[in-house]
Amino acid sequence: MLRLMRLLFGLLPQSFRSRCALLLEILALRQQLAVLRAKHPPPKLAAADKLFWVILRRLWPGWKRVLFLVEPETVIGWHRAGFKLYWKYLSRHRTPAGRRCVSRELREHIFRMVAENPTWGAPRIYGELKILGFDISERTVLRWMRKAPRNPEPAKRWAAFLSNHREAIAAMDFFTVPTLTFCCTASL
């Protein structure tokens, strides 16, 4: 009698379950039976079996209740290992991030253009490099223009100008001297 009561009370909640949950439970139990029949001595799950349980874990909240081949933590470990492999694959096969390196040849062209044409700015040099077929941005041209070796000649020209005209350059200092009567006098 007690057995019959247990059976009756066990079937009562089962009758209110959704059809989808029942079908997923049947599918999970059949898959485990197939694994047990295929490999009787030690049941080892193939990659497809592991993938089945990882997907079932994502789709069905009651997956732990029908699992008896392995521990639920094992399935969670498979899921984490799958994500690890996925991100490892993505990080290996991506294009490298960041700025492309400017080749030595391109830098030499920029430096030569800066030295030969001191009045040209970054837009003009950028345009000339585009005509030559180089793929570079105007901002990169400007960055390398600033690093171009400077011509020491303008400084020499200024020093020569000062030495040649020192007699003609008048240097004067104006200062004030307050006196006892607080009148200011200017002097040279």
Backbone as CSV, one residue per row, in Angstrom:
resi,resn,N_x,N_y,N_z,CA_x,CA_y,CA_z,C_x,C_y,C_z
1,MET,0.804,-1.179,0.000,0.000,0.000,0.000,0.865,1.267,0.000
2,LEU,1.899,1.242,0.837,2.809,2.373,0.908,3.501,2.591,-0.436
3,ARG,3.861,1.532,-1.080,4.509,1.612,-2.384,3.571,2.244,-3.419
4,LEU,2.336,1.859,-3.402,1.356,2.407,-4.323,1.139,3.899,-4.079
5,MET,1.141,4.320,-2.818,0.971,5.732,-2.478,2.168,6.554,-2.983
6,ARG,3.366,6.001,-2.800,4.568,6.689,-3.291,4.524,6.847,-4.801
7,LEU,4.124,5.799,-5.501,4.023,5.841,-6.942,2.995,6.875,-7.395
8,LEU,1.863,6.903,-6.711,0.808,7.838,-7.058,1.257,9.293,-6.832
9,PHE,1.879,9.556,-5.674,2.357,10.905,-5.390,3.572,11.276,-6.240
10,GLY,4.320,10.305,-6.723,5.443,10.570,-7.619,4.978,10.913,-9.021
11,LEU,3.875,10.298,-9.456,3.363,10.558,-10.797,2.560,11.849,-10.872
12,LEU,1.999,12.272,-9.768,1.178,13.481,-9.763,1.970,14.722,-10.198
13,PRO,3.167,15.020,-9.626,3.916,16.199,-10.108,4.403,16.034,-11.551
14,GLN,4.668,14.755,-11.957,5.149,14.514,-13.316,4.094,14.879,-14.349
15,SER,2.845,14.762,-14.001,1.783,15.049,-14.967,1.644,16.547,-15.233
16,PHE,2.143,17.392,-14.324,2.045,18.837,-14.511,3.284,19.438,-15.174
17,ARG,4.304,18.655,-15.444,5.513,19.164,-16.097,5.233,19.494,-17.547
18,SER,6.025,20.407,-18.086,5.817,20.807,-19.479,6.302,19.700,-20.413
19,ARG,5.764,19.694,-21.584,6.117,18.691,-22.589,7.590,18.829,-22.996
20,CYS,8.073,20.049,-23.098,9.466,20.291,-23.492,10.439,19.719,-22.461
21,ALA,10.154,19.937,-21.174,11.032,19.418,-20.123,11.031,17.892,-20.134
22,LEU,9.903,17.298,-20.382,9.811,15.845,-20.436,10.590,15.289,-21.615
23,LEU,10.487,15.925,-22.748,11.229,15.477,-23.928,12.739,15.616,-23.735
24,LEU,13.160,16.705,-23.110,14.596,16.881,-22.860,15.113,15.841,-21.881
25,GLU,14.315,15.487,-20.872,14.730,14.449,-19.924,14.859,13.114,-20.618
26,ILE,13.916,12.792,-21.460,13.977,11.520,-22.209,15.201,11.508,-23.111
27,LEU,15.466,12.615,-23.772,16.634,12.705,-24.654,17.931,12.508,-23.876
28,ALA,18.021,13.140,-22.689,19.232,13.007,-21.875,19.421,11.579,-21.391
29,LEU,18.344,10.926,-20.974,18.466,9.547,-20.495,18.830,8.593,-21.632
30,ARG,18.261,8.806,-22.801,18.581,7.946,-23.940,20.035,8.112,-24.369
31,GLN,20.536,9.322,-24.309,21.930,9.537,-24.685,22.861,8.810,-23.726
32,GLN,22.565,8.839,-22.431,23.405,8.143,-21.460,23.327,6.630,-21.642
33,LEU,22.149,6.130,-21.966,22.015,4.696,-22.233,22.810,4.289,-23.461
34,ALA,22.814,5.122,-24.483,23.576,4.825,-25.696,25.065,4.762,-25.387
35,VAL,25.554,5.661,-24.536,26.973,5.645,-24.162,27.288,4.387,-23.366
36,LEU,26.425,4.017,-22.433,26.663,2.818,-21.623,26.644,1.553,-22.476
37,ARG,25.750,1.478,-23.456,25.689,0.294,-24.318,26.901,0.223,-25.229
38,ALA,27.357,1.348,-25.730,28.459,1.351,-26.694,29.784,0.972,-26.032
39,LYS,30.025,1.433,-24.847,31.309,1.199,-24.177,31.026,0.641,-22.796
40,HIS,30.909,-0.636,-22.729,30.488,-1.244,-21.469,31.538,-1.210,-20.370
41,PRO,32.814,-1.598,-20.606,33.719,-1.655,-19.448,33.865,-0.315,-18.712
42,PRO,34.666,0.642,-19.154,34.631,1.952,-18.506,33.955,2.945,-19.452
43,PRO,32.869,3.547,-19.049,32.190,4.473,-19.964,32.993,5.764,-20.147
44,LYS,33.539,5.922,-21.343,34.275,7.143,-21.677,33.445,7.908,-22.688
45,LEU,33.278,9.167,-22.423,32.471,9.981,-23.311,33.328,10.566,-24.424
46,ALA,32.798,10.498,-25.628,33.490,11.074,-26.781,33.259,12.586,-26.792
47,ALA,33.933,13.261,-27.716,33.789,14.716,-27.813,32.348,15.104,-28.146
48,ALA,31.688,14.307,-28.971,30.294,14.610,-29.317,29.383,14.469,-28.098
49,ASP,29.660,13.476,-27.244,28.867,13.306,-26.022,29.071,14.481,-25.066
50,LYS,30.316,14.936,-24.942,30.601,16.084,-24.081,29.910,17.339,-24.606
51,LEU,29.963,17.510,-25.928,29.304,18.655,-26.539,27.793,18.610,-26.311
52,PHE,27.218,17.405,-26.383,25.792,17.236,-26.122,25.433,17.751,-24.734
53,TRP,26.217,17.368,-23.728,25.902,17.763,-22.355,26.148,19.254,-22.113
54,VAL,27.134,19.805,-22.783,27.383,21.243,-22.641,26.218,22.030,-23.223
55,ILE,25.734,21.611,-24.380,24.594,22.301,-25.004,23.327,22.094,-24.175
56,LEU,23.122,20.845,-23.695,21.943,20.576,-22.884,21.954,21.403,-21.595
57,ARG,23.123,21.610,-21.031,23.245,22.430,-19.822,22.774,23.852,-20.083
58,ARG,23.076,24.378,-21.291,22.664,25.738,-21.633,21.158,25.846,-21.898
59,LEU,20.561,24.749,-22.411,19.163,24.811,-22.831,18.152,24.413,-21.760
60,TRP,18.547,23.533,-20.859,17.572,22.933,-19.952,18.023,23.074,-18.507
61,PRO,17.235,23.717,-17.650,17.653,23.887,-16.259,17.650,22.598,-15.433
62,GLY,16.911,21.569,-15.859,16.839,20.342,-15.073,17.823,19.274,-15.502
63,TRP,18.928,19.666,-16.116,19.882,18.698,-16.650,20.605,17.930,-15.557
64,LYS,20.788,18.512,-14.390,21.528,17.837,-13.312,20.748,16.644,-12.742
65,ARG,19.440,16.732,-12.777,18.612,15.709,-12.152,18.724,14.352,-12.861
66,VAL,18.964,14.358,-14.172,18.980,13.094,-14.922,20.394,12.624,-15.236
67,LEU,21.396,13.357,-14.816,22.783,13.005,-15.121,23.296,11.998,-14.092
68,PHE,23.740,10.827,-14.578,24.316,9.869,-13.639,25.628,9.275,-14.133
69,LEU,26.046,9.566,-15.350,27.322,9.047,-15.847,28.524,9.786,-15.253
70,VAL,28.419,11.092,-15.175,29.505,11.916,-14.643,28.910,12.919,-13.654
71,GLU,29.778,13.567,-12.928,29.339,14.593,-11.984,28.969,15.872,-12.740
72,PRO,28.027,16.643,-12.231,27.681,17.908,-12.887,28.865,18.875,-12.991
73,GLU,29.779,18.837,-12.028,30.961,19.703,-12.082,31.842,19.357,-13.276
74,THR,31.825,18.092,-13.688,32.591,17.681,-14.851,32.044,18.342,-16.109
75,VAL,30.732,18.384,-16.232,30.106,19.034,-17.391,30.425,20.522,-17.389
76,ILE,30.394,21.131,-16.231,30.742,22.556,-16.122,32.205,22.759,-16.515
77,GLY,33.064,21.842,-16.128,34.475,21.909,-16.527,34.652,21.797,-18.036
78,TRP,33.864,20.919,-18.674,33.912,20.812,-20.139,33.502,22.129,-20.785
79,HIS,32.467,22.739,-20.214,31.980,24.009,-20.745,33.067,25.085,-20.647
80,ARG,33.721,25.168,-19.504,34.789,26.154,-19.314,35.970,25.877,-20.237
81,ALA,36.301,24.598,-20.409,37.407,24.246,-21.309,37.066,24.635,-22.749
82,GLY,35.800,24.487,-23.122,35.380,24.891,-24.462,35.535,26.386,-24.672
83,PHE,35.148,27.174,-23.661,35.326,28.617,-23.771,36.802,28.986,-23.834
84,LYS,37.617,28.281,-23.073,39.052,28.550,-23.082,39.635,28.292,-24.471
85,LEU,39.250,27.179,-25.083,39.712,26.881,-26.444,39.218,27.916,-27.445
86,TYR,37.970,28.345,-27.280,37.397,29.334,-28.183,38.182,30.640,-28.134
87,TRP,38.453,31.147,-26.929,39.168,32.413,-26.823,40.633,32.265,-27.212
88,LYS,41.203,31.096,-26.987,42.575,30.852,-27.415,42.661,30.901,-28.937
89,TYR,41.671,30.310,-29.603,41.626,30.333,-31.067,41.465,31.765,-31.569
90,LEU,40.565,32.530,-30.946,40.349,33.909,-31.380,41.595,34.767,-31.197
91,SER,42.294,34.580,-30.094,43.458,35.420,-29.841,44.623,35.063,-30.754
92,ARG,44.700,33.851,-31.235,45.770,33.466,-32.141,45.527,33.933,-33.568
93,HIS,44.295,33.889,-34.001,43.986,34.113,-35.407,43.444,35.502,-35.690
94,ARG,43.696,36.433,-34.846,43.262,37.805,-35.103,44.395,38.585,-35.741
95,THR,44.020,39.625,-36.443,45.035,40.507,-36.992,45.646,41.308,-35.851
96,PRO,46.910,41.590,-35.926,47.540,42.315,-34.827,46.961,43.721,-34.695
97,ALA,46.784,44.122,-33.458,46.214,45.441,-33.180,47.330,46.467,-33.091
98,GLY,46.945,47.694,-33.202,47.911,48.766,-33.041,48.348,49.363,-34.362
99,ARG,49.269,50.256,-34.272,49.756,50.996,-35.420,50.747,50.160,-36.212
100,ARG,50.628,50.231,-37.539,51.606,49.535,-38.375,52.937,50.272,-38.321
101,CYS,54.005,49.529,-38.436,55.326,50.140,-38.418,55.570,50.868,-39.732
102,VAL,56.260,52.001,-39.646,56.633,52.752,-40.836,57.987,52.220,-41.289
103,SER,58.059,51.831,-42.551,59.289,51.218,-43.048,60.418,52.249,-43.107
104,ARG,61.629,51.733,-43.126,62.808,52.600,-43.192,62.805,53.417,-44.482
105,GLU,62.383,52.794,-45.570,62.343,53.480,-46.857,61.398,54.685,-46.799
106,LEU,60.249,54.496,-46.207,59.273,55.578,-46.100,59.788,56.699,-45.200
107,ARG,60.440,56.335,-44.112,61.025,57.359,-43.233,62.103,58.160,-43.963
108,GLU,62.924,57.475,-44.764,63.967,58.169,-45.525,63.346,59.144,-46.526
109,HIS,62.231,58.731,-47.162,61.540,59.628,-48.084,61.041,60.874,-47.353
110,ILE,60.441,60.680,-46.183,59.931,61.815,-45.416,61.073,62.749,-45.016
111,PHE,62.167,62.186,-44.506,63.298,62.999,-44.073,63.899,63.770,-45.253
112,ARG,64.012,63.111,-46.408,64.582,63.761,-47.581,63.678,64.914,-48.058
113,MET,62.362,64.684,-48.050,61.438,65.737,-48.469,61.479,66.926,-47.514
114,VAL,61.611,66.664,-46.227,61.694,67.749,-45.232,62.982,68.546,-45.451
115,ALA,64.086,67.840,-45.714,65.367,68.530,-45.886,65.406,69.322,-47.193
116,GLU,64.858,68.758,-48.263,64.933,69.414,-49.567,63.882,70.498,-49.744
117,ASN,62.786,70.409,-49.034,61.690,71.368,-49.177,61.283,71.886,-47.800
118,PRO,62.016,72.823,-47.241,61.727,73.271,-45.875,60.395,74.007,-45.730
119,THR,59.824,74.489,-46.831,58.552,75.212,-46.728,57.346,74.280,-46.796
120,TRP,57.556,73.026,-47.126,56.438,72.088,-47.233,56.001,71.652,-45.838
121,GLY,54.709,71.548,-45.650,54.167,71.051,-44.395,53.742,69.591,-44.541
122,ALA,53.115,69.083,-43.494,52.685,67.680,-43.501,51.649,67.391,-44.589
123,PRO,50.669,68.287,-44.857,49.706,67.959,-45.915,50.348,67.801,-47.293
124,ARG,51.313,68.650,-47.590,51.958,68.583,-48.908,52.806,67.320,-49.029
125,ILE,53.564,66.989,-47.998,54.395,65.770,-48.036,53.505,64.535,-48.087
126,TYR,52.408,64.575,-47.346,51.447,63.471,-47.374,50.906,63.268,-48.788
127,GLY,50.537,64.364,-49.461,50.031,64.271,-50.827,51.065,63.707,-51.785
128,GLU,52.314,64.143,-51.634,53.378,63.628,-52.509,53.618,62.138,-52.276
129,LEU,53.546,61.716,-51.020,53.738,60.287,-50.729,52.580,59.460,-51.267
130,LYS,51.374,59.999,-51.226,50.219,59.303,-51.810,50.414,59.129,-53.312
131,ILE,50.924,60.176,-53.972,51.185,60.091,-55.411,52.214,59.008,-55.694
132,LEU,53.211,58.877,-54.807,54.239,57.852,-54.984,53.738,56.443,-54.654
133,GLY,52.540,56.346,-54.053,51.952,55.036,-53.784,52.120,54.527,-52.369
134,PHE,52.523,55.379,-51.451,52.677,54.955,-50.068,51.348,55.113,-49.332
135,ASP,51.007,54.141,-48.513,49.780,54.175,-47.729,50.136,54.605,-46.306
136,ILE,49.913,55.877,-46.015,50.288,56.443,-44.727,49.328,57.578,-44.425
137,SER,49.145,57.898,-43.156,48.241,58.998,-42.797,49.031,60.296,-42.657
138,GLU,48.304,61.394,-42.752,48.938,62.702,-42.632,49.512,62.907,-41.232
139,ARG,48.842,62.358,-40.258,49.319,62.494,-38.880,50.644,61.759,-38.670
140,THR,50.786,60.606,-39.301,52.053,59.870,-39.200,53.165,60.650,-39.881
141,VAL,52.852,61.278,-41.020,53.853,62.113,-41.697,54.299,63.234,-40.767
142,LEU,53.337,63.886,-40.117,53.672,64.968,-39.189,54.545,64.464,-38.046
143,ARG,54.224,63.289,-37.514,55.005,62.715,-36.415,56.456,62.464,-36.842
144,TRP,56.635,61.939,-38.055,57.991,61.658,-38.523,58.694,62.939,-38.980
145,MET,57.941,63.958,-39.385,58.568,65.240,-39.726,59.222,65.862,-38.496
146,ARG,58.571,65.727,-37.359,59.146,66.274,-36.121,60.427,65.558,-35.718
147,LYS,60.541,64.278,-36.119,61.728,63.501,-35.759,62.830,63.617,-36.801
148,ALA,62.564,64.357,-37.870,63.560,64.490,-38.937,64.795,65.214,-38.415
149,PRO,65.977,64.823,-38.886,67.194,65.514,-38.448,67.165,66.980,-38.895
150,ARG,67.521,67.850,-38.014,67.474,69.283,-38.295,68.740,69.731,-39.017
151,ASN,68.566,70.710,-39.858,69.682,71.302,-40.581,70.315,72.365,-39.683
152,PRO,71.599,72.253,-39.352,72.223,73.225,-38.455,72.519,74.563,-39.148
153,GLU,72.312,74.652,-40.440,72.659,75.864,-41.175,71.892,77.109,-40.730
154,PRO,70.570,77.059,-40.446,69.911,78.306,-40.011,70.536,78.906,-38.755
155,ALA,70.965,78.103,-37.827,71.609,78.630,-36.618,72.944,79.276,-36.970
156,LYS,73.653,78.678,-37.907,74.932,79.264,-38.337,74.695,80.605,-39.022
157,ARG,73.622,80.674,-39.807,73.327,81.925,-40.502,73.008,83.042,-39.508
158,TRP,72.287,82.725,-38.450,71.951,83.731,-37.444,73.199,84.188,-36.700
159,ALA,74.077,83.238,-36.369,75.327,83.608,-35.687,76.184,84.474,-36.608
160,ALA,76.217,84.147,-37.896,76.990,84.956,-38.851,76.390,86.358,-38.971
161,PHE,75.067,86.458,-38.980,74.413,87.759,-39.057,74.780,88.613,-37.846
162,LEU,74.730,88.028,-36.669,75.049,88.797,-35.461,76.509,89.253,-35.460
163,SER,77.420,88.369,-35.876,78.840,88.768,-35.871,79.129,89.818,-36.939
164,ASN,78.439,89.776,-38.069,78.660,90.760,-39.135,78.058,92.121,-38.805
165,HIS,77.042,92.186,-38.005,76.348,93.441,-37.741,76.483,93.916,-36.300
166,ARG,77.472,93.469,-35.593,77.569,93.847,-34.183,77.870,95.332,-33.996
167,GLU,78.567,95.942,-34.943,78.853,97.360,-34.795,77.587,98.194,-34.989
168,ALA,76.680,97.709,-35.835,75.486,98.486,-36.148,74.358,98.249,-35.139
169,ILE,74.474,97.219,-34.346,73.429,96.917,-33.381,73.634,97.786,-32.152
170,ALA,72.616,98.535,-31.821,72.706,99.396,-30.647,72.061,98.671,-29.488
171,ALA,72.789,98.557,-28.411,72.260,97.929,-27.214,72.135,98.996,-26.150
172,MET,70.946,99.232,-25.684,70.712,100.263,-24.681,69.861,99.694,-23.569
173,ASP,70.119,100.217,-22.385,69.313,99.861,-21.227,68.747,101.142,-20.651
174,PHE,67.476,101.165,-20.441,66.842,102.291,-19.772,66.458,101.840,-18.369
175,PHE,66.828,102.643,-17.407,66.440,102.340,-16.037,66.148,103.636,-15.300
176,THR,65.415,103.545,-14.227,65.049,104.734,-13.456,65.741,104.709,-12.112
177,VAL,66.026,105.897,-11.632,66.678,106.028,-10.333,65.817,106.958,-9.487
178,PRO,65.172,106.451,-8.464,64.400,107.362,-7.608,65.366,108.197,-6.737
179,THR,65.076,109.461,-6.574,65.924,110.357,-5.782,65.263,110.659,-4.450
180,LEU,65.903,111.555,-3.707,65.398,111.922,-2.411,64.080,112.687,-2.511
181,THR,63.873,113.379,-3.574,62.642,114.122,-3.763,61.597,113.294,-4.481
182,PHE,61.846,112.093,-4.653,60.955,111.126,-5.318,60.670,111.487,-6.764
183,CYS,61.523,112.177,-7.365,61.439,112.424,-8.806,62.244,111.350,-9.522
184,CYS,61.674,110.863,-10.579,62.367,109.833,-11.335,63.157,110.447,-12.451
185,THR,64.351,109.998,-12.598,65.196,110.462,-13.703,65.546,109.274,-14.551
186,ALA,65.491,109.477,-15.814,65.845,108.400,-16.729,67.303,108.568,-17.113
187,SER,67.973,107.500,-17.238,69.373,107.586,-17.652,69.665,106.442,-18.623
188,LEU,70.694,106.671,-19.354,71.124,105.672,-20.326,72.292,104.898,-19.827
